[in-house]
Amino acid sequence: MLKIISANLNGIRSAHKKGFFDWMAKQTADVICVQELKAQHPDMTPDFLNPHGYHGHFHYAEKKGYSGTGVYSKVKPDAVLTGFGAPEFDAEGRYTRCDFGQLTVISVYCPSGSSGPERQASKFRFMEVFLPHLVQLKAEGREVVICGDWNIAHKEIDLKNWKGNKKNSGFLPEEREWLTRIFDEVGFVDVHRSIDPREEQYTWWSNRGQAWAKNVGWRIDYHVATKGVAATAKECSIYKDERFSDHAPLTIHYDWV
């Protein structure tokens, strides 16, 4: 059994203060993918770099207090790659890849476009270069699990207020179509949805209003996987008993050895 967790921390130092690493220790997960570190190497304490004996590998943004991704694993990876060859986004620390035998696990943090037209344009540029990378990745013939904050709710079921968000970043038609292409054309699988078709399976809630209290959320954190490993997924869960961030950790168990 392989247990993989994806968690957007909205700041690793903040998540630490809120008990994320204490919770992580109890999960006995094989791999934990984290996003939005909002830290650089000098900010990373030994507890952040190698918590509870995990091997940690990270891709930091050049800009302070911004973005960043990482992968924690019980087993040391055979190979580690940071960045996917797109200078604009590699400078933002958006991609950490670890290879374990025939399995690749990637932590990705796709840009958000919600702060304005400039960031939305950047998000579209990311989409334009990331899709061919995914095609290339699949052509390697390995089994791949890409965990992370994709900043897009794919279908109406994936956010509470879909009617009011059709013209907003994260639910724009072209963003949703892009995800559809990844699943239908490139051949990756939305693992969570493949085993859990229920409504109100959200992973992010705005800090505005009473979004958390009223469960007015979005499902924007995913495990996106190749079909072989995706077919072994047995159960998934979104952890909401404690709040480490404005996102909730998404855990999926794979019957993978």
C-alpha positions in Angstrom: 0.0 0.0 0.0 1.2 3.5 -0.9 -0.2 6.5 0.9 0.3 9.9 -0.7 -0.8 13.2 0.7 -1.0 16.6 -1.1 -1.2 19.7 1.1 -1.0 23.4 0.2 0.5 24.9 3.3 0.0 28.6 2.6 3.3 29.2 4.3 5.4 26.4 5.8 6.2 28.5 8.9 2.5 29.3 9.5 1.5 25.6 8.9 4.1 24.5 11.4 2.7 26.8 14.1 -0.8 25.4 13.4 0.4 21.8 14.0 0.9 20.5 10.5 4.1 18.6 11.2 2.6 17.0 14.4 -0.3 15.8 12.2 2.0 14.7 9.5 3.9 12.4 11.9 0.7 10.5 12.8 -0.2 9.9 9.1 2.6 7.3 8.3 2.3 8.5 4.7 4.9 7.3 2.2 5.0 10.6 0.3 3.8 14.1 1.2 3.7 16.7 -1.5 3.5 20.3 -0.2 2.9 23.6 -2.0 3.1 27.3 -1.3 6.1 27.1 1.0 6.5 30.9 1.1 10.1 30.2 2.2 13.6 29.9 0.9 16.4 27.6 2.0 17.7 30.0 4.8 14.2 29.9 6.3 14.1 26.1 6.5 14.9 24.6 9.9 15.9 21.0 10.3 12.3 20.3 11.3 11.2 21.6 8.0 13.9 19.9 5.9 13.7 16.4 7.4 10.7 16.1 9.7 10.3 12.8 11.5 13.0 11.2 9.5 11.5 12.0 6.1 13.7 13.0 3.1 12.7 16.5 2.0 13.4 17.9 -1.5 12.3 21.5 -2.4 12.0 24.0 -5.2 12.1 27.5 -3.8 10.9 30.6 -5.5 13.4 33.3 -6.2 11.0 35.9 -4.8 10.9 35.9 -1.0 7.8 34.7 0.8 6.3 33.3 -2.4 5.2 30.0 -3.9 7.5 27.0 -3.6 7.0 23.3 -3.6 8.4 20.2 -2.0 8.2 16.4 -1.6 8.8 14.5 1.6 9.3 10.7 1.3 10.1 7.9 3.7 12.4 6.3 1.1 15.2 8.3 -0.5 14.3 9.1 -4.2 16.4 7.6 -6.9 16.4 11.0 -8.7 15.1 14.5 -8.0 14.3 17.2 -10.5 13.2 20.8 -9.7 11.6 22.8 -12.4 10.2 21.6 -15.7 12.2 23.7 -18.1 10.0 26.8 -18.3 12.2 29.7 -17.0 9.3 32.0 -15.9 7.7 29.3 -13.7 10.9 27.6 -12.6 11.9 30.9 -11.1 8.7 30.7 -9.0 9.5 27.2 -7.5 6.4 25.5 -8.9 7.6 21.9 -9.6 9.4 19.2 -7.6 9.8 15.8 -9.0 11.0 12.6 -7.2 11.5 9.2 -8.9 11.1 6.0 -6.9 11.7 2.9 -9.1 9.1 3.0 -11.9 7.0 5.6 -10.0 7.4 9.4 -10.3 5.7 11.7 -7.8 5.5 15.4 -8.5 4.4 18.3 -6.3 3.1 21.1 -8.5 1.7 24.6 -7.6 -0.1 26.0 -10.6 -0.5 29.8 -10.7 -3.6 31.6 -9.5 -5.1 34.3 -11.6 -7.5 35.7 -9.1 -5.5 38.7 -8.1 -5.9 40.4 -11.5 -5.4 40.3 -15.3 -1.6 40.2 -15.1 -1.6 37.1 -13.0 -4.4 35.5 -15.1 -2.2 36.1 -18.2 0.7 34.4 -16.4 -1.7 31.5 -15.5 -2.6 31.1 -19.2 1.1 31.1 -20.1 1.7 28.4 -17.6 -1.1 26.3 -19.0 0.4 26.7 -22.5 3.8 25.4 -21.5 2.7 22.8 -18.9 0.4 20.8 -21.2 3.2 19.8 -23.6 5.3 19.0 -20.6 2.6 16.6 -19.4 2.5 15.0 -22.9 6.3 14.5 -22.7 6.1 13.2 -19.2 3.5 10.6 -20.2 5.7 9.5 -23.1 8.4 8.5 -20.7 6.3 5.4 -20.0 6.6 5.7 -16.2 3.7 5.7 -13.7 3.2 9.2 -12.5 1.3 10.9 -9.7 1.1 14.7 -9.8 -0.1 16.1 -6.6 -0.9 19.7 -5.9 -2.9 22.9 -6.1 -4.0 23.2 -9.7 -6.1 26.4 -8.9 -8.9 25.2 -11.2 -12.2 23.6 -10.3 -12.9 21.2 -13.1 -16.7 20.7 -13.1 -19.8 22.3 -11.5 -19.7 19.7 -8.8 -16.3 20.9 -7.8 -17.3 24.2 -6.2 -20.3 25.3 -4.2 -21.1 28.6 -6.0 -20.5 27.5 -9.6 -23.2 29.7 -11.2 -21.6 32.9 -9.7 -18.1 31.9 -10.7 -18.3 31.2 -14.4 -16.4 34.4 -15.2 -13.9 34.1 -12.4 -10.4 32.8 -12.4 -10.4 29.1 -11.3 -13.6 28.3 -13.1 -13.1 30.0 -16.5 -14.3 27.9 -19.5 -10.7 27.8 -21.0 -9.2 26.7 -17.7 -11.8 23.9 -17.3 -11.3 22.8 -20.9 -7.5 22.6 -20.3 -8.1 20.2 -17.5 -10.4 18.2 -19.7 -7.7 17.9 -22.3 -5.3 16.6 -19.7 -7.7 13.9 -18.8 -9.3 13.0 -22.1 -6.6 13.7 -24.6 -3.3 13.3 -22.7 -4.8 10.4 -20.7 -4.2 11.3 -17.1 -6.7 10.5 -14.4 -8.4 12.7 -11.8 -7.8 10.1 -9.1 -10.0 11.6 -6.4 -13.0 11.8 -8.7 -12.4 8.3 -10.1 -13.1 6.8 -6.7 -15.3 9.4 -5.0 -18.2 11.0 -7.1 -19.8 12.7 -4.1 -20.7 16.4 -4.0 -19.1 18.9 -1.6 -15.7 17.4 -1.7 -13.8 20.7 -1.4 -10.2 21.3 -0.6 -10.0 25.1 -0.4 -12.2 27.8 1.2 -11.9 31.6 0.9 -10.9 33.5 4.0 -13.7 36.0 3.2 -17.1 35.8 4.8 -18.0 32.5 6.4 -16.8 30.3 3.5 -15.3 27.7 5.9 -18.2 27.7 8.3 -20.8 27.3 5.5 -18.6 24.9 3.5 -18.6 27.3 0.5 -15.6 25.7 -1.0 -13.7 24.7 -4.2 -12.0 21.4 -5.1 -8.7 22.7 -6.6 -6.2 20.2 -5.1 -5.8 17.0 -7.1 -3.9 13.8 -7.5 -3.5 13.6 -11.3 -2.0 10.2 -12.3 -1.3 7.9 -15.2 -3.8 5.1 -15.6 -1.8 2.2 -14.2 -1.2 3.7 -10.8 -4.6 5.5 -10.8 -6.4 2.1 -11.2 -4.9 1.0 -7.9 -6.4 3.8 -5.9 -8.5 2.4 -3.0 -9.7 5.3 -0.8 -9.3 9.0 -0.4 -10.0 11.5 2.3 -9.9 15.3 2.9 -8.8 16.2 6.4 -10.8 18.9 7.9 -10.6 18.2 11.7 -7.8 20.8 12.0 -6.9 23.8 9.9 -3.3 24.2 8.9 -4.0 26.5 5.9 -6.9 27.8 3.7 -6.5 24.4 2.0 -7.2 20.9 3.4 -4.8 18.0 2.9 -6.0 15.4 0.3 -4.9 11.8 1.1 -5.2 8.9 -1.4 -4.2 5.2 -0.7 -2.9 3.3 -3.7 -2.5 -0.5 -3.8 0.9 -0.1 -5.3 4.1 -1.8 -4.3 
